[in-house]
Amino acid sequence: MDALAGPKVVALGGGHGLAASLSALRRIAGRLTAVVTVADDGGSSGRLRRELGVLPPGDLRMALAALCGDDEWGRTWADVLQHRFSGGGELHDHAAGNLLIVALWDLLGGHVQGLEWVARLLGAQGHVLPMALVPMHIEALVGSPHRSVDGTREIRTVAGQHAVATVEGDVVAVSLSPPDPPACPEALAAIADAEWVVLGPGSWFSSVIPHLLVPELREALVTTPALRAVTLNLSPEGGETTNFTPEMHLEVLGAYAPDLRIDLVVADRGSVPDEPLLRRVAAEMGAELVVTDVACDDGSARHDPQLLGWTFARTLGRGRIGPWR
C-alpha cells in the first residue's frame, strides 16, 4: 500500500491499549502520530521520574515499540526497548528503552527531538509525542466498595496513576495536578491536521480520560475537523472500572468533554451484553457503532492487532490495508 494513500491518524492513550491500537493503525495510516499520557508513577518510569525529574518514559516506550516493523530490524529493536534488567542492583527492573529515551532527552534537551531520534533508530512507522511537557499526577475520588449500615459509602482521595489503576472501589472522578499543564505543541498541531482521531482502548480513568483533562488538548479534540473514533475495552478493569458496561465508558467521555463529538465507536462482539442500548448511547453522541470481532482468541482481554487493523481499514482506512511489515 502506498503510505501516502492512507489517512492522517492521531491515536491517544497509554500503555497496552494504545500499543494495540498503534499496531493495528500502522497498517492503514498514511501518517500516524501517538499522543501519550505522561502520568505514570510506578515501576521503572516512576523511579526515573522521582530521581531525575523527567517525564515518565514507560508509555512512550511502549508506543515506540508498537510502531516497530515486523521485519528482523523492527522485532529486534522492539525487544531491546522492552527488555528489563534483572538480577538485582541499581538497574533491576529498569526497561532498556526507558534508559535510552531519558539519555537522549538529557543529551538533546528536548522531549520531542529525543523521541524522534529513538523513532529513527527503530525505523518506527509513526511519531510518538507526550500529551504534555511536564510530568503529571492523577488524583481520583473513589467510593468504598462497601456501604455502611445507612447505605452511604465513604469517598476518599487516591493519588497516583498506579494507585488509581489498581484501587479497590469505584472511581467517581479524576483530576490532574497541575490542573493546567502545558500541552505538547506538536501534539496540538497533529490533532488539528488529522483526518481521524482515535481514543482508547486502555485504562479509562488513568490513560484515556487524562487527555481530556489537559485544557489545550481537550479544546484541540473538540475543534479539530478530524473524525473521532473510540475503541472500547473488552472488559471492565479490576479497580478503576469495576462493573463498568460498554456504554458507561462512553458516558464518562461525555461527562468530561460534553462538546466532544464522536463519529465511530468500535466494540468487540463478545463484550457487548446489550447492543441496542450501546447503539442508542453511541447515537446520542453522534456516532455509528461497529460491533465486530477484535479480541484475541486466547481468552485474554487483549485486542488482536490484525482483527483491529481490518476493522480500521473498513471504517477509517479507505478500505485499504497494508501487509505486516
N, C-alpha and C positions, 0 to 999 in steps of 0.2 A: 504494500500500500504506500502510495506517495504520502509522506508525513504531512505535506502542506495541504492535502485534501481533507484532513481531519479537522475537527473543531478546536477552538481555543478553550481549554477547560482549566478551571481552578478548583482544587479539592481541598476542603478544610476539615481538620480534626486532629487526631493524635493517636499514637500507639498502634496496636494491631489492627484496629478498624480502618484507620487511614491507610495503613500499609496494604491491606486487602484491596481497598478502593484504587490505590495507585497502581497496583499490579495489574488490575483489570483495565484501567483507563489508559495506561501507556500503550495499549494495543490500538486504541481508536482515536487518540487525541493528536492533532497536528502540533499543538503546543500545550504542554501540561505543566502546571505550577501547583505545588503543595504549599498551603499556608498552615503552619503547625503551631499548636498550643505550646506555651513555654511556662508551665506552672508546676512541672514535675519536681517533687522534693524528696523522692525516695531513691534507694539504691545508689548506683554509680553517679547518676545525674545529680542526686541530692548532695552527695559528698563533694563533687566538683563545684556545685553552686555555693555550698557553705564555705569551702576552703578558698575558692578563687573569686567568688562574686560574679560568676559568668551566668549567661543563660543556661538552663539545663539542656544538655545536648541530646538526651536519650531519644525523644520523639523525633527530633530532626534526623538523627542517625537512622532510625527505623524507616523513615520516609526515603532517605537516600538509598538504603539497601533495597527497598521495594522498587526503586526506579532502575536498578541494575538490570542489564540484559540477561538473557538466558543462555548466552554463549559461555565458553570457559572463562573468559575475562570477567564477565559480569558475575557469574556464580562465585568465582574465587574472591572477588572484592566484596561481594555481599557477605560471604563467610568471614572475611577479615573484619569487616565493620562490626559484625555481630559477635565476634569471638570475645569471651570473657576469661580473664586470667583466674587461675585457681592455685591452690597450694599454700594459701596464707600470705602474709606480708602486706606491704602497703598497696600493692596492685590487686590484691584479691577481690574478685567480682567486678572489677572495672571492665567496661567494654572497650575494646581497642578503638572502635570508631569514635567513642566519646573523647578519648585522649587525642586522636587525630584532629577532630574538629576544634577542640579547645586550643591545641597547639597552633593551628592556622589562625584562629582568632587572635591569639597572642602575638603572632608574627606580623599579621597584616593589619590588625587594629580595626577590622570591620566584620560584622556578622555576615552580611550578605556576600561580601567578597570571599570570606573564608569558606562559606558553604558552596559557592560557585567553583572554587578550586577543588574541593572534595568531589563535586559532581563531575568535573572534567577528568579527574584521576580515575573515577569509576566508569566513565563512559555512560553516566546516568542519562536516561531518556526523559528528562524533565528538569525542573528547577525546584529547589526547596527554600522556603522563606519562613522566618519566625513571624508569628502574628503580631508581636510587639517587640520593642527593643530593650525592654527591661524584664528581668525575671519577676513573675507574679506569684502571689499566694491566693489560693482558693479557700474561701470560708463557706460553710454550709450551716443552715439551720436544720436540725434533724429531730424528728419526733421519735420518742421512745417506742420500741416495738410492743411494749406492754402498757395497757391502760390501767389507771388507778381504779379504786372501787367506785368512784363517782363518774367514771367514763372518760376522764380527761387524760391527756398524755403530757409528759414532760417534754419541753422543747429545749434543746441545748445547742451550743455552737461548736462545730468541729472545724479545725483549721488544718490545711494542707491537702494537696491533691491525693496523696496516698491514703490519708485518713478518710477523706470523703469517699474515695472509690471502694473502701472496704468497711465502711461504717455499718453498724447494726442499727436498723431503724429506717425511717422514711425521710428522705431528703425533701424538705419543704421549700427551700430557696437557697440559691448560691450567689456569691458576690466575689469580686476581685479586690485585692489590695496590691498596689494602689488602684483606686477606682477609675482613674482616667489615664491609663498607661499610653505612652506614645506608640501608635501603630507603625508597623514597618511600611515606609512609603512605597516600596516596590510591591508589597502585597496589595496595597490600595490600588496601585496602577494596574496590576494584573487583573483584579476583580472588575475594574472599570472597563477593561478591554476584552473581557471574556465573552464567549458565546454561551457557555454553560458554567454554572457554579454548583458543586456537589457538596452537600453536608452529610456526615455520617457515612458508614456506621461507626460505632465507638462508644466509649463510656459517656453517657449522655450529659451528666452534670459536670464531669471533670475533663472531658475532651471536646465535646461538641458545643455545649452552651457557652463556654468561656469566650468563644469568638463573638457572641452577641453581647458580651459584657464590656467589650472594648468599644467606646462610643464611635470612634472614627471607622472602625471596621464594620460595626453594625450599620452605620449610615451608608457605607460603600455597598454592603449587601442589599440594602433596601433600594438604593438608587441605580444600581448597575442595570444596563439594558439586557444583561445576560438572562437566559432562562435558568431557573433554580430547581435542582433535584435534591431529594432527600432519600438516602438509603437507610431503611430501618434495621435495627438489630434483630438477630434471630431469636433472642430470648431475653427476659429480664436478667439484669446482672445482680448477683447477690451483693447487697449493700445499697448502692445508690439508687437502683431502680427495681428493687424487690417488688414483685406483684404488679409491675407496670404492664399494661396492654399496649399493642402497637399504636392505637390511636392516642393514648396518653403521651407518647413521645412527641407526636405532632402538636398536641395541645400545649405541651411545655414550650416548644419552639414559639408558638403563637403568643404565649404569655410573656416571653422575654423580648419578642420583636413583633408587636401587633401589626406593624406595617409591612412585614416581610411577606411577599407573595411567593407561593410555591407553585411550580408548574408540573412537577412529576414526583411521585412517590413510588419507590421500588420496595417491595416486600416479598419475602420468601413464602411460598405456598404453604409450607408446613408450619409457619409461625403466625398465621392469621386465623384466630379462632372465630372471628365474626367479620367476614369480608364485607357484607353490606354496611355495617357500622363504620369500618375503616374507610370504605369508599365515600361514605357521606361526610366524614370528618375531613378527608382529603379534599373533597369538592368544595367544602366551605372555605378552604384556604386557597381555592383556585386551581387545585392540582388534579391531574389524571393519575389514577392508581394503576400500577402494573404489578400483578401478583404472578410470580413465576418461581422456578426452581433456581435458587442461587446459593444454597447451602452445600457444604461438603457432605459427602455420603459416608463419612466415617463416624458419625454420631456426635462430633464436636460442634460447638456453637461458633463455627467459623464460616465465613463466606468463601466459596470456591472462586478463585480469580478468573478461571476460564468461563464458568457459567455467568458470573457477573459481567465479564467482558462482553459476552454475546448479548446480554441484556442491554448494556450501554450502547453496543453497536446498533441494536434495533431501535433504541429510543433517542439517543443523542449523538450517535456516531455516523449519521447519514447512511446507515446500512452497511458500512464497511468495517472490516476488522482485519488487522494485520496479523502476520504469523507471530508465534512466540519467538522472541529474538533477544 
